[in-house]
């Protein structure tokens, strides 16, 4: 049996994908019907998020039951309705005294650069993803929310490459697990963990398989002309089997962004909606928050690299595996 080194190695989490048959877009759901503590950190300048105020440590509800990532930009937000509908049908949710209310959060990516059909992920697709959810190894690449993801858009979509969805899990001392799932739709290039190697990103021209260095090109640019905000993002979640509260998880989500900054260049731009959630799903005794945050950054970096290395070509956009 293949080792599960993805998010679902964390007991209590199920992941499901669904894609539209007639459009390059899709959604991914994460189910934790038992309810788990969660935190979030939003760093991008153009976020598209759902239910994140619930995760503020100052607020009442301390557990979430479902999470989603989806294409379709703002049009994809209705995936949250489908996820909540599914959880409600399962009798899952916060006991309000007047029935159970499933607590759901999520984030969107802008994949309209590839999807010109006018059709977007919706509650029906969300229900399909929920029914597909399992604790098996997460399927990676151009699936679910990563279906229409692209990277390296400094000079527009014509010179970009395919992004996707990736996941990773770190097994540490005394049974500690820290995992990540990332949907990579970045404005910037993707670098190896040494930060020296370009893995995917902006190409010299539409038909080229030679990469330019977006960081280096910034030396030659004063303005990024004709590039609307909000068309890019890396969104995802990190999770651990250690016991943590909302405040601690908020710090872990914050530290996980270090992994994003190691592998995406530039990261957290005005044009990105970079958002990372954090979940505590286990019963291990409390660990040092800094240790878990540091491991979350490593898992995030690994998941981002897997998202692009497992992606495949779409139309004229090559994937990392197509490069010489």
Secondary structure, DSSP 4 states (H G I P E B T S, - for coil): -----SGGGSTT-EEEEEE-SSSS-EEEEEEEEEEEEEEEEE-SSS--EESGGGGSTTSS---EEEEEEESSGGGGGGHHHHHHHHHHHTT-SEE-SSSEE--EEEEE---TTT--SS----HHHHHHHHHH-BSSPPP-BS-GGGTT-EE--TT-GGG-EE-EEEEEEEE-GGG-EEEEEEEEE-SSEEE-TTSSSEEE--BSSTT--PBP-HHHHGGG-S--TT--TTSBEEEEEEEEEE---HHHHHHHHHHHHHHHHHHEES-S-TTB--EEEEEEEEEEPP--HHHHHHHHHHHHHHHHHHHHHT---BTTB--GGG--
